[in-house]
Amino acid sequence: MKPHICVLELINESRMGMGRQLLASCLIGEENDRIKKLKLDKLLLYDSLPLYDKKDVFELVDLLIYKSLIKYVPVKNNKFIKILEITQKGLEEIKNPSEELKLSKSFEGFYSEIQKVTPEDKIVFEKLKEVLEDLSDEQKKAIICNSKNILCIAGAGSGKTRVLTKRASFLSNFRSAKNILCITFTRKAKNEMKERLDSMYPNNTIIIETFNSFCEKILKKYDSLIYKKPFKVMDFRSQIILIKDILKQDNISLDSALNMYYSKRQLYSKDKNTLFLKFVHDVFSLLDYQRNNNISDKEIQDLIYGHYDYRTSEMIHSIVHKIQKFKIKNGLRDFTDQIVHTLNFFKTHKEYIPKFDHVLVDEYQDINSLQFELIELLNPENLFVVGDPRQSIYGWRGSKIEFILDFEKLYKDTEILQLSTNYRSKKGIVDVSNNVIKTMKLPDLSSIQNEEGKVIIVKHDNIDSENLFVVQSILSLESPRNEVFVLARTNKQIEKLSEVMARNNIKFITRTIEQKKINITPELDQVTLSTIHAIKGLEASVVYLIGVNNQNFPCKASEHPLLEAVKMNDTYDKFEEERRLLYVALSRAKESLIINHTSVITSFIDQELHKKITKGKVKYQSDKKKYKTNKAILENSNSRLYQELKDYRYTKSLELNVPAYQIFSNNTLQELCSEMPASFEELKQISGFGPFKVQRFGRDIVSIIINHS
């Protein structure tokens, strides 16, 4: 029986529900009193997994949750305890099992062949050596290849922008520059490309645009044919004002809107202004997602009402409906409208579609359905796209990795090339990055540098210890501060660490996905503190990655709940996107990579790799003198909760006539305050809380924490 079917059968047959600890115990064949008492050893249909250990089972459970084959549900009459339950999709999987439970599309034979440099190529390179100087053979091949449709798989740090601009310049020797279009995603990338081309090609007239700037120029040029009245672009400030006006019309105060949309913990963790800006961002992201995936208004409405309570659903539906009406009435278009309106115009006025001999597209792994449709309508004579499937990390907002994976199926007369040399990172960093992403079965990258570089894994007792270690380590660095990144999976991690850095007088800038379009460059004495999504495309000599555990990779929290509620893209594989996100983080480092974690390290770093990294190195143990969490800091930041838990511990120690530390230690007390577990499952992740203590003290502790939130 396939391993994932064993898990599904056991959950389905048990009927009474179970947590993953009990599930794992059953599946690996443990015998204990609890299993016998619940008669789980008497179940007939499921099979055990004797070659698995508990960590293997936990990884499989995580995967099944992300595949929506099982889910966590609260126990009746006790919302703090959650058990695993099979979904309808899981029941169907039992009846008709997949050939294998794929983590992602396999690349074994997926691309028919990735072309290598041939002796014939080298003869051509020699003839064009003046044009192709200071380039690798793979880069040269990508620049001069004359196939009709070309996908160039460009690994991290492989010089893709240089290749793209050099190819455009090379083509301009044979075709009119005005018939060559380069498309990228951001204004920054567009400007960088333009600067490079201007330096290579005097009086450069090659067209360089972002998807949006290209469409905006079309809309302005043919304004009278497209619109019956003047239209203008709606910026983020206008979006904020509009949503405030809609709430006012609906007699909903800002506080009420935030209380309906966010959980108590989220309300506690951020100020109202930040929460409202995030709400605005989420609402317009929902509208973008709807149009990118061609979802009808009725489908969106049903999905919202199926996810939220009635009042919240009514509020969101009203806002979405009124935004659409307001834009039409007042002649406004947002960034997605720019593409939608251009597509509609091209479909009805094909004679106005500009003709290009060559279209070159950057960051092809990030395109969405609308952008793909635009390229299709342009229908260039030749198409060259460059991207990296390993760095596809925006599926949550509508980009589709399938367009780069299925390139050969989508276009005839294709050639697949690669840039496999990493010019950014030292060898050890490239090797670790390759290992993490090996399930994609793409050719490994190789480093141009022979030096290993520094890669270490550091385990910490708790988050406060982790943050303090990073701060102390930065203070002792000789590298310029602007060459230091501290990367995290979530905004919440960034906020916690930024407080510790500020208290220790470390200057820093923060980057989040909401700020990504703002071009922020650190000063010489500033560290960059960033989420991984916001740092893509950038690099630093020293990279600290924090929170690399199973809570964050794959991420259990949803930072975009509204988008999660309406996800209809069955091909979106969040589990594998989380793996790619870790790869992006690792591959930012040039010289030193410090991977930090509490609890159990992410399953994306397997045991073999973990041993390889730590072998021969001194594993970090919390140096009590140097790195011990500053209790005064902890008590000041969370004093009421700290005191309540301390009082509870004291009361219980008197009741049971035992020392207070036997209830839980000071380290555990500090970890409870920093992690604030809100369920039994989260409490089990806290050091010192095994099944017995969770059963005996869990309800009280979780209640104290939730009431505090």
C-alpha positions as CSV (number, residue, x, y, z in Angstrom):
1,M,0.0,0.0,0.0
2,K,1.3,3.5,-0.8
3,P,2.4,5.4,2.3
4,H,-0.1,8.3,1.8
5,I,-2.9,5.8,1.5
6,C,-1.9,4.2,4.8
7,V,-2.2,7.6,6.5
8,L,-5.6,8.3,4.9
9,E,-7.0,4.8,5.7
10,L,-6.0,5.1,9.4
11,I,-7.6,8.6,9.8
12,N,-10.7,7.5,8.0
13,E,-11.1,4.2,9.8
14,S,-10.4,5.5,13.3
15,R,-13.5,7.7,13.2
16,M,-12.7,9.2,16.6
17,G,-10.0,11.5,15.1
18,M,-6.4,11.8,16.3
19,G,-3.6,14.2,16.5
20,R,-0.4,13.7,14.4
21,Q,1.6,12.4,17.4
22,L,-0.8,9.5,17.9
23,L,-1.1,9.0,14.2
24,A,2.6,8.7,13.8
25,S,2.9,6.3,16.8
26,C,0.3,4.0,15.1
27,L,1.9,4.1,11.7
28,I,5.5,3.3,12.8
29,G,4.2,0.3,14.8
30,E,4.6,1.6,18.4
31,E,2.8,-0.3,21.1
32,N,1.6,1.8,24.1
33,D,-1.3,1.9,26.5
34,R,-3.1,4.7,24.7
35,I,-3.1,2.8,21.4
36,K,-4.4,-0.3,23.2
37,K,-7.0,1.7,25.2
38,L,-8.4,3.2,22.0
39,K,-8.2,-0.2,20.3
40,L,-6.2,1.4,17.4
41,D,-4.2,-1.8,17.1
42,K,-7.3,-3.7,16.2
43,L,-8.1,-1.6,13.1
44,L,-8.0,-3.8,10.0
45,L,-7.8,-1.7,6.9
46,Y,-4.7,0.4,7.5
47,D,-1.2,-0.8,7.1
48,S,1.8,0.3,9.2
49,L,5.0,2.1,7.8
50,P,7.8,0.2,9.6
51,L,10.5,1.9,7.6
52,Y,9.3,5.4,8.5
53,D,10.2,7.3,11.7
54,K,8.0,10.0,13.3
55,K,9.6,12.8,11.4
56,D,8.9,11.0,8.1
57,V,5.2,10.7,9.1
58,F,5.0,14.4,10.1
59,E,6.4,15.4,6.6
60,L,3.8,13.2,4.9
61,V,1.0,14.7,7.1
62,D,2.2,18.2,6.2
63,L,2.1,17.3,2.5
64,L,-1.4,15.7,2.8
65,I,-2.7,18.9,4.5
66,Y,-1.3,21.1,1.7
67,K,-2.9,18.7,-0.9
68,S,-6.2,19.2,1.0
69,L,-6.5,15.4,1.5
70,I,-6.8,15.9,5.3
71,K,-7.3,18.9,7.5
72,Y,-7.2,19.9,11.2
73,V,-10.6,20.4,12.9
74,P,-11.3,21.5,16.5
75,V,-12.7,18.8,18.9
76,K,-16.4,19.3,19.7
77,N,-16.8,21.4,22.9
78,N,-13.0,22.2,23.0
79,K,-11.8,24.5,20.3
80,F,-8.2,24.4,21.7
81,I,-7.7,20.8,20.7
82,K,-7.5,20.0,17.0
83,I,-7.5,16.6,15.4
84,L,-6.9,15.3,11.8
85,E,-9.9,14.6,9.6
86,I,-10.1,13.2,6.1
87,T,-11.6,15.5,3.4
88,Q,-13.9,14.5,0.5
89,K,-10.9,14.8,-1.7
90,G,-9.0,12.4,0.6
91,L,-11.9,9.9,0.4
92,E,-11.7,10.0,-3.4
93,E,-8.0,9.5,-3.2
94,I,-8.5,6.3,-1.2
95,K,-11.0,5.0,-3.9
96,N,-8.7,6.0,-6.8
97,P,-5.1,6.4,-5.6
98,S,-2.7,8.5,-7.6
99,E,0.2,6.7,-9.2
100,E,2.3,8.6,-6.8
101,L,1.8,11.6,-4.5
102,K,3.8,14.1,-6.4
103,L,5.4,17.0,-4.7
104,S,5.6,18.8,-8.0
105,K,5.9,18.1,-11.7
106,S,8.8,15.9,-12.2
107,F,11.5,17.2,-14.6
108,E,12.7,13.7,-15.5
109,G,12.0,13.7,-19.1
110,F,9.8,16.8,-18.7
111,Y,11.9,19.0,-20.9
112,S,12.8,16.7,-23.8
113,E,16.4,17.9,-23.8
114,I,18.3,20.9,-22.4
115,Q,20.8,21.8,-25.1
116,K,24.5,21.7,-24.3
117,V,27.2,23.7,-26.0
118,T,28.6,21.8,-29.0
119,P,31.9,21.9,-30.9
120,E,30.0,23.5,-33.7
121,D,28.8,26.2,-31.4
122,K,32.4,26.9,-30.3
123,I,33.4,27.5,-33.9
124,V,30.7,30.1,-34.3
125,F,31.8,31.7,-30.9
126,E,35.3,32.1,-32.3
127,K,34.0,33.9,-35.4
128,L,32.0,36.3,-33.2
129,K,34.6,36.6,-30.4
130,E,34.7,40.4,-30.6
131,V,30.9,40.5,-29.9
132,L,30.9,37.7,-27.3
133,E,33.9,38.6,-25.2
134,D,33.9,38.1,-21.4
135,L,31.0,35.6,-21.6
136,S,30.7,31.9,-20.7
137,D,29.9,29.4,-23.5
138,E,26.4,28.9,-22.1
139,Q,25.8,32.6,-22.2
140,K,27.2,32.9,-25.7
141,K,24.8,30.1,-26.9
142,A,21.8,31.9,-25.4
143,I,22.8,35.2,-27.0
144,I,23.2,33.9,-30.6
145,C,20.8,30.9,-30.7
146,N,18.5,31.4,-33.8
147,S,15.6,29.0,-32.8
148,K,12.1,30.4,-33.1
149,N,11.1,29.9,-29.5
150,I,13.7,29.7,-26.8
151,L,13.4,29.1,-23.0
152,C,16.6,29.9,-21.2
153,I,16.6,28.4,-17.7
154,A,18.8,30.8,-15.7
155,G,19.8,29.7,-12.3
156,A,20.4,32.0,-9.3
157,G,23.4,34.3,-9.9
158,S,23.9,33.1,-13.5
159,G,23.9,36.5,-15.2
160,K,20.5,36.4,-16.9
161,T,20.0,40.1,-17.2
162,R,23.3,40.4,-18.9
163,V,22.3,37.7,-21.3
164,L,18.9,39.2,-22.1
165,T,20.4,42.7,-22.8
166,K,23.3,41.3,-24.8
167,R,20.9,39.2,-26.9
168,A,18.7,42.2,-27.6
169,S,21.8,44.2,-28.6
170,F,23.1,41.3,-30.8
171,L,19.7,41.0,-32.6
172,S,19.6,44.8,-33.3
173,N,22.5,44.2,-35.7
174,F,20.2,42.2,-38.0
175,R,16.7,43.6,-37.3
176,S,15.4,47.1,-36.7
177,A,15.7,47.9,-33.0
178,K,12.1,49.3,-33.1
179,N,10.9,45.8,-33.9
180,I,12.5,44.3,-30.8
181,L,10.6,44.4,-27.5
182,C,12.0,43.5,-24.1
183,I,9.5,43.0,-21.3
184,T,10.2,42.7,-17.6
185,F,8.2,43.1,-14.4
186,T,9.5,46.0,-12.4
187,R,10.4,49.6,-13.1
188,K,13.8,49.0,-11.5
189,A,14.5,46.0,-13.8
190,K,13.4,48.1,-16.8
191,N,15.7,50.9,-15.9
192,E,18.6,48.6,-15.3
193,M,18.1,46.9,-18.7
194,K,17.8,50.3,-20.4
195,E,21.1,51.5,-18.8
196,R,22.9,48.4,-20.0
197,L,21.6,48.7,-23.5
198,D,22.4,52.4,-23.7
199,S,26.0,51.6,-22.8
200,M,26.2,48.8,-25.3
201,Y,24.3,50.3,-28.2
202,P,24.6,54.1,-28.8
203,N,21.3,55.8,-29.7
204,N,19.5,52.7,-28.5
205,T,15.9,52.5,-29.8
206,I,15.1,48.9,-28.6
207,I,11.7,49.0,-26.8
208,I,12.0,48.2,-23.1
209,E,8.8,48.0,-21.0
210,T,7.2,46.4,-18.1
211,F,4.0,44.6,-18.8
212,N,2.1,47.5,-17.3
213,S,4.0,50.3,-19.0
214,F,3.6,48.6,-22.3
215,C,-0.2,48.4,-21.8
216,E,-0.5,51.9,-20.5
217,K,1.1,53.3,-23.6
218,I,-1.3,51.3,-25.8
219,L,-4.3,52.6,-23.8
220,K,-3.2,56.2,-24.1
221,K,-2.4,55.9,-27.8
222,Y,-5.8,54.5,-28.7
223,D,-7.7,56.2,-25.9
224,S,-10.5,57.4,-28.2
225,L,-11.1,53.9,-29.5
226,I,-11.1,52.2,-26.1
227,Y,-13.0,54.6,-23.8
228,K,-16.1,56.7,-24.1
229,K,-14.6,59.1,-21.5
230,P,-11.2,60.0,-20.0
231,F,-9.6,57.3,-17.8
232,K,-6.7,57.6,-15.5
233,V,-4.6,55.2,-13.3
234,M,-5.7,54.5,-9.8
235,D,-2.8,54.5,-7.3
236,F,-2.7,53.0,-3.8
237,R,-3.6,56.2,-2.1
238,S,-6.8,56.4,-4.2
239,Q,-7.5,52.8,-3.2
240,I,-7.2,53.6,0.5
241,I,-9.6,56.6,0.2
242,L,-12.1,54.5,-1.8
243,I,-12.3,51.7,0.8
244,K,-12.7,54.2,3.6
245,D,-15.6,55.9,1.7
246,I,-17.3,52.5,1.1
247,L,-17.1,51.6,4.8
248,K,-18.6,54.9,5.7
249,Q,-21.4,54.4,3.2
250,D,-22.1,51.0,4.8
251,N,-22.0,52.5,8.3
252,I,-19.1,50.3,9.3
253,S,-16.4,51.9,11.5
254,L,-12.7,51.2,10.8
255,D,-12.5,49.4,14.1
256,S,-15.5,47.2,13.3
257,A,-14.0,46.3,9.9
258,L,-10.7,45.3,11.4
259,N,-12.4,43.3,14.2
260,M,-14.4,41.4,11.6
261,Y,-11.5,40.7,9.3
262,Y,-8.7,39.9,11.7
263,S,-8.2,37.4,14.5
264,K,-7.6,38.6,18.1
265,R,-4.0,37.7,17.8
266,Q,-3.5,39.7,14.6
267,L,-5.3,42.7,16.1
268,Y,-2.9,42.5,19.1
269,S,0.2,42.1,17.0
270,K,0.0,45.3,14.8
271,D,-1.2,48.8,14.9
272,K,-4.5,49.8,13.3
273,N,-3.0,51.7,10.4
274,T,-0.8,48.8,9.4
275,L,-3.7,46.4,9.6
276,F,-5.9,48.6,7.5
277,L,-3.3,49.1,4.8
278,K,-2.9,45.3,4.7
279,F,-6.7,44.9,4.4
280,V,-6.7,47.3,1.4
281,H,-3.9,45.4,-0.2
282,D,-5.8,42.1,0.3
283,V,-9.0,43.4,-1.2
284,F,-7.3,44.7,-4.3
285,S,-5.2,41.5,-4.5
286,L,-8.5,39.6,-4.5
287,L,-9.7,41.6,-7.5
288,D,-6.4,41.0,-9.3
289,Y,-6.6,37.3,-8.5
290,Q,-10.2,37.1,-9.8
291,R,-9.3,38.7,-13.2
292,N,-6.0,36.7,-13.5
293,N,-7.9,33.5,-13.1
294,N,-11.2,34.4,-14.9
295,I,-13.4,33.8,-11.9
296,S,-16.9,35.1,-12.1
297,D,-18.4,37.6,-9.6
298,K,-20.9,34.8,-8.5
299,E,-18.0,32.3,-7.9
300,I,-16.1,34.9,-5.8
301,Q,-19.2,35.7,-3.8
302,D,-19.9,32.0,-3.1
303,L,-16.3,31.5,-2.0
304,I,-16.3,34.5,0.3
305,Y,-19.6,33.5,1.9
306,G,-18.3,29.9,2.3
307,H,-15.2,31.0,4.2
308,Y,-16.3,33.9,6.5
309,D,-19.2,34.5,8.8
310,Y,-22.2,36.4,7.3
311,R,-21.3,39.9,8.6
312,T,-17.7,39.7,7.4
313,S,-18.8,38.2,4.0
314,E,-21.4,41.0,3.5
315,M,-18.7,43.6,4.2
316,I,-16.1,42.1,1.8
317,H,-18.7,41.5,-0.9
318,S,-20.0,45.0,-0.6
319,I,-16.5,46.5,-0.9
320,V,-15.6,44.4,-3.9
321,H,-18.9,45.2,-5.7
322,K,-18.7,48.9,-5.0
323,I,-15.0,49.2,-6.1
324,Q,-15.9,47.8,-9.5
325,K,-18.8,50.1,-9.9
326,F,-16.8,53.1,-8.7
327,K,-14.0,52.5,-11.2
328,I,-16.3,52.4,-14.2
329,K,-18.3,55.4,-13.1
330,N,-15.3,57.6,-12.4
331,G,-13.0,56.5,-15.3
332,L,-10.3,54.7,-13.2
333,R,-8.2,51.8,-14.0
334,D,-5.9,49.9,-11.7
335,F,-2.7,48.0,-12.7
336,T,-4.6,44.8,-13.6
337,D,-7.1,46.8,-15.6
338,Q,-4.3,48.1,-17.7
339,I,-3.6,44.6,-19.0
340,V,-7.3,43.5,-19.1
341,H,-8.4,46.6,-21.1
342,T,-5.4,46.2,-23.5
343,L,-6.3,42.5,-24.1
344,N,-10.0,43.4,-24.8
345,F,-8.9,46.1,-27.2
346,F,-6.5,43.8,-29.1
347,K,-9.2,41.1,-29.4
348,T,-11.7,43.5,-31.0
349,H,-9.1,45.5,-33.0
350,K,-6.5,43.0,-34.1
351,E,-5.2,45.5,-36.7
352,Y,-3.8,47.6,-33.9
353,I,-1.7,44.8,-32.4
354,P,2.0,45.9,-32.8
355,K,4.2,43.6,-34.8
356,F,7.6,42.6,-33.4
357,D,10.3,40.4,-34.9
358,H,11.6,39.5,-31.5
359,V,10.0,39.6,-28.0
360,L,12.3,38.9,-25.0
361,V,10.7,38.3,-21.6
362,D,12.5,38.4,-18.3
363,E,11.5,36.5,-15.1
364,Y,9.2,34.2,-17.1
365,Q,8.6,31.9,-14.1
366,D,6.5,34.7,-12.6
367,I,4.0,35.4,-15.4
368,N,0.2,35.0,-14.8
369,S,-2.6,34.1,-17.2
370,L,-3.2,37.7,-18.4
371,Q,0.5,38.3,-19.1
372,F,0.7,35.0,-21.0
373,E,-2.4,35.9,-23.0
374,L,-0.8,39.3,-23.9
375,I,2.4,37.5,-25.2
376,E,0.1,35.2,-27.2
377,L,-1.8,38.1,-28.8
378,L,1.5,39.8,-29.7
379,N,2.4,36.6,-31.5
380,P,6.0,37.6,-32.3
381,E,8.0,36.0,-35.0
382,N,10.6,35.0,-32.4
383,L,10.2,34.5,-28.7
384,F,13.0,34.4,-26.1
385,V,12.1,33.9,-22.5
386,V,14.5,33.7,-19.5
387,G,13.5,32.5,-16.1
388,D,14.1,29.9,-13.3
389,P,11.4,27.4,-12.2
390,R,13.3,27.1,-9.0
391,Q,12.5,30.7,-8.1
392,S,8.8,30.7,-8.9
393,I,7.4,32.0,-5.6
394,Y,4.3,34.1,-6.4
395,G,1.7,31.4,-7.1
396,W,-0.3,32.7,-4.1
397,R,-1.1,35.9,-6.0
398,G,-1.8,34.3,-9.4
399,S,1.5,33.6,-11.2
400,K,1.6,30.1,-12.7
401,I,4.7,28.0,-12.8
402,E,3.0,25.9,-15.6
403,F,3.9,28.4,-18.2
404,I,7.6,27.8,-17.8
405,L,7.3,24.1,-17.1
406,D,5.1,23.5,-20.1
407,F,7.0,25.8,-22.5
408,E,7.7,22.9,-25.0
409,K,4.0,22.0,-25.0
410,L,2.8,25.5,-25.5
411,Y,5.2,26.5,-28.3
412,K,6.4,24.6,-31.4
413,D,10.0,24.7,-32.7
414,T,11.4,25.3,-29.2
415,E,14.9,25.0,-27.8
416,I,15.7,24.8,-24.1
417,L,19.0,26.3,-23.0
418,Q,20.5,26.8,-19.5
419,L,22.8,29.1,-17.6
420,S,24.2,26.7,-15.0
421,T,27.2,28.7,-13.6
422,N,26.6,30.7,-10.4
423,Y,28.8,33.8,-10.3
424,R,27.3,35.0,-7.0
425,S,27.8,32.4,-4.3
426,K,30.7,30.4,-3.0
427,K,30.7,26.6,-3.6
428,G,29.3,25.5,-0.3
429,I,26.3,27.8,-0.5
430,V,25.6,26.7,-4.1
431,D,25.8,23.0,-3.0
432,V,23.3,23.5,-0.1
433,S,20.9,25.4,-2.4
434,N,21.1,22.6,-5.0
435,N,20.3,20.0,-2.4
436,V,17.2,21.8,-1.1
437,I,15.7,22.1,-4.6
438,K,16.8,18.7,-5.9
439,T,13.2,17.4,-6.1
440,M,12.7,19.6,-9.1
441,K,15.3,17.4,-10.9
442,L,16.9,20.3,-12.8
443,P,20.6,20.2,-13.5
444,D,22.6,21.4,-10.5
445,L,24.3,24.8,-10.6
446,S,28.0,25.0,-10.2
447,S,29.9,27.9,-8.5
448,I,32.6,29.8,-10.4
449,Q,34.4,30.0,-7.1
450,N,36.4,27.1,-5.6
451,E,36.2,28.5,-2.0
452,E,33.6,26.7,0.1
453,G,32.3,29.8,1.9
454,K,30.7,29.5,5.3
455,V,27.4,27.6,5.8
456,I,26.3,26.8,9.3
457,I,23.1,25.6,11.0
458,V,22.4,27.1,14.5
459,K,19.8,25.6,16.8
460,H,18.3,27.9,19.5
461,D,16.3,27.2,22.6
462,N,13.6,29.8,21.7
463,I,12.9,32.7,19.4
464,D,14.3,35.3,21.9
465,S,17.6,33.4,22.0
466,E,17.6,33.2,18.2
467,N,17.1,36.9,17.8
468,L,19.7,37.8,20.4
469,F,22.2,35.5,18.7
470,V,21.7,37.2,15.3
471,V,22.1,40.6,16.9
472,Q,25.3,39.7,18.8
473,S,26.7,38.0,15.7
474,I,26.0,41.1,13.5
475,L,27.7,43.3,16.2
476,S,30.8,41.2,15.9
477,L,30.9,41.2,12.0
478,E,33.7,42.9,10.1
479,S,31.6,43.0,6.9
480,P,30.0,46.3,6.0
481,R,26.4,46.4,7.4
482,N,24.9,47.1,4.0
483,E,26.3,43.7,2.9
484,V,24.2,41.9,5.5
485,F,20.7,40.5,5.1
486,V,18.5,39.0,7.8
487,L,15.7,37.1,6.1
488,A,12.5,35.7,7.5
489,R,9.4,33.9,6.2
490,T,6.8,36.2,7.7
491,N,6.3,39.9,8.6
492,K,5.7,38.9,12.2
493,Q,9.3,37.5,12.5
494,I,10.6,40.7,11.1
495,E,8.7,42.8,13.6
496,K,10.0,40.8,16.6
497,L,13.7,40.9,15.4
498,S,13.5,44.6,14.5
499,E,12.6,45.5,18.1
500,V,15.7,43.6,19.4
501,M,17.9,45.3,16.8
502,A,16.7,48.7,17.7
503,R,17.4,48.1,21.4
504,N,20.9,47.2,20.5
505,N,21.4,50.3,18.3
506,I,21.8,48.4,15.0
507,K,20.6,50.5,12.2
508,F,18.4,48.7,9.6
509,I,15.9,49.1,6.8
510,T,13.0,46.7,6.4
511,R,11.6,45.3,3.2
512,T,8.2,43.5,2.9
513,I,6.2,42.3,-0.1
514,E,3.9,45.4,0.4
515,Q,7.0,47.7,0.1
516,K,8.7,45.7,-2.7
517,K,7.9,48.3,-5.4
518,I,9.7,51.0,-3.4
519,N,13.3,51.2,-4.3
520,I,15.1,51.1,-0.9
521,T,18.9,51.0,-0.8
522,P,20.6,50.6,2.6
523,E,23.2,53.1,3.8
524,L,26.7,51.8,4.5
525,D,25.8,51.2,8.2
526,Q,22.4,49.7,7.7
527,V,21.5,46.0,7.8
528,T,18.6,44.9,5.5
529,L,15.8,43.1,7.4
530,S,13.4,41.5,4.9
531,T,10.9,38.8,4.1
532,I,12.1,36.4,1.5
533,H,9.4,37.5,-1.0
534,A,10.6,41.1,-0.9
535,I,14.3,40.3,-1.4
536,K,14.2,38.2,-4.6
537,G,16.7,39.4,-7.1
538,L,19.0,40.9,-4.5
539,E,22.2,39.6,-2.9
540,A,24.5,40.1,0.1
541,S,27.9,38.9,1.4
542,V,26.4,37.6,4.7
543,V,22.8,36.2,5.0
544,Y,21.1,35.2,8.2
545,L,18.0,33.1,7.7
546,I,15.8,32.9,10.8
547,G,13.0,30.6,11.8
548,V,13.9,27.7,9.5
549,N,11.6,25.2,11.2
550,N,8.5,23.2,10.3
551,Q,6.2,26.1,11.5
552,N,7.6,28.5,8.8
553,F,8.8,26.1,6.0
554,P,6.1,25.3,5.0
555,C,4.4,28.2,6.6
556,K,1.4,27.3,8.7
557,A,0.2,30.9,9.0
558,S,-1.7,32.6,6.2
559,E,-0.6,36.2,5.7
560,H,-3.2,36.7,2.9
561,P,-6.4,35.0,4.3
562,L,-8.7,36.6,1.6
563,L,-6.7,35.1,-1.2
564,E,-6.5,31.7,0.6
565,A,-10.4,31.8,0.8
566,V,-10.9,32.1,-2.9
567,K,-8.1,29.9,-4.2
568,M,-9.5,28.0,-7.2
569,N,-6.2,27.2,-9.0
570,D,-5.9,23.4,-8.4
571,T,-2.4,23.5,-9.9
572,Y,-1.1,25.8,-7.2
573,D,1.1,23.7,-5.0
574,K,1.8,25.7,-1.9
575,F,4.0,23.0,-0.4
576,E,6.5,23.0,-3.3
577,E,6.3,26.8,-3.5
578,E,7.4,27.0,0.1
579,R,10.5,24.8,-0.8
580,R,11.3,27.2,-3.7
581,L,11.0,30.1,-1.3
582,L,13.6,28.5,1.0
583,Y,15.8,28.1,-2.1
584,V,15.5,31.7,-3.0
585,A,16.5,32.7,0.5
586,L,19.6,30.4,0.6
587,S,20.8,31.6,-2.8
588,R,20.9,35.3,-1.8
589,A,24.2,34.7,0.1
590,K,27.6,35.3,-1.5
591,E,30.1,34.4,1.2
592,S,28.4,33.4,4.5
593,L,25.0,31.7,5.2
594,I,23.8,31.2,8.8
595,I,20.7,29.1,9.0
596,N,18.9,29.6,12.4
597,H,16.0,27.6,13.8
598,T,14.2,26.7,17.0
599,S,12.4,23.4,17.6
600,V,12.7,20.9,14.6
601,I,14.4,22.2,11.5
602,T,12.4,22.2,8.3
603,S,12.0,18.9,6.5
604,F,13.2,20.7,3.3
605,I,16.7,20.3,4.8
606,D,17.0,16.6,5.0
607,Q,19.0,14.6,7.6
608,E,21.8,13.9,5.1
609,L,22.3,17.6,4.3
610,H,22.0,18.6,7.9
611,K,24.8,16.2,8.9
612,K,26.9,17.4,5.9
613,I,26.6,21.0,7.0
614,T,27.3,20.5,10.7
615,K,30.0,17.9,10.3
616,G,33.3,19.1,11.7
617,K,31.8,22.3,12.9
618,V,31.0,23.4,16.5
619,K,27.2,23.4,16.8
620,Y,26.0,26.5,18.5
621,Q,24.7,25.9,22.0
622,S,23.1,28.9,23.8
623,D,26.0,30.4,25.6
624,K,24.3,31.3,28.9
625,K,26.7,34.1,29.6
626,K,26.7,35.7,26.2
627,Y,23.4,34.9,24.5
628,K,21.0,34.1,27.3
629,T,17.6,35.9,26.7
630,N,17.5,39.1,28.6
631,K,14.7,38.5,31.1
632,A,14.3,42.2,31.7
633,I,13.6,42.7,28.0
634,L,11.1,39.8,27.9
635,E,9.3,41.0,31.1
636,N,9.1,44.6,29.8
637,S,7.7,43.6,26.4
638,N,5.2,41.0,27.7
639,S,5.1,41.6,31.5
640,R,1.4,40.9,32.2
641,L,1.5,37.5,30.4
642,Y,4.9,36.6,32.0
643,Q,3.5,37.4,35.5
644,E,0.3,35.5,34.9
645,L,2.1,32.4,33.8
646,K,4.6,32.7,36.6
647,D,1.7,33.0,39.2
648,Y,0.0,30.0,37.6
649,R,3.2,28.0,37.9
650,Y,3.5,29.0,41.6
651,T,-0.1,28.1,42.4
652,K,0.2,24.7,40.7
653,S,3.5,24.0,42.5
654,L,1.7,24.6,45.9
655,E,-1.2,22.4,44.9
656,L,1.0,19.5,43.8
657,N,3.7,20.1,46.5
658,V,6.5,20.2,44.0
659,P,9.2,22.8,43.1
660,A,8.0,25.4,40.6
661,Y,10.5,24.3,38.0
662,Q,8.9,20.9,37.8
663,I,5.7,22.6,36.5
664,F,7.8,24.3,33.8
665,S,11.3,25.9,33.8
666,N,12.3,29.5,33.4
667,N,13.4,28.8,29.8
668,T,10.0,27.3,29.1
669,L,8.3,30.3,30.7
670,Q,10.3,32.6,28.4
671,E,9.4,30.5,25.3
672,L,5.7,30.5,26.2
673,C,5.8,34.3,26.3
674,S,7.6,34.7,23.0
675,E,5.8,32.0,21.1
676,M,2.3,32.4,22.7
677,P,0.9,29.0,21.6
678,A,-2.8,29.2,21.0
679,S,-3.6,25.5,20.7
680,F,-2.5,22.2,22.1
681,E,-0.6,21.4,18.8
682,E,1.3,24.7,19.1
683,L,1.9,24.0,22.8
684,K,3.5,20.7,22.0
685,Q,6.2,22.6,20.0
686,I,7.3,24.4,23.2
687,S,10.5,22.9,24.9
688,G,9.5,21.0,28.0
689,F,5.9,20.3,27.1
690,G,5.4,16.6,26.3
691,P,2.0,14.9,26.0
692,F,1.7,14.5,29.8
693,K,2.2,18.2,30.6
694,V,0.0,19.2,27.7
695,Q,-2.8,17.0,29.0
696,R,-2.4,18.2,32.6
697,F,-1.7,21.9,32.2
698,G,-2.5,22.7,28.6
699,R,-6.0,23.9,28.9
700,D,-5.1,26.4,31.6
701,I,-2.0,27.7,29.8
702,V,-3.7,28.1,26.4
703,S,-6.6,29.9,28.1
704,I,-4.2,32.4,29.8
705,I,-2.4,33.1,26.6
706,I,-5.6,33.6,24.5
707,N,-7.2,35.8,27.2
708,H,-4.0,37.8,27.2
709,S,-4.1,38.2,23.4
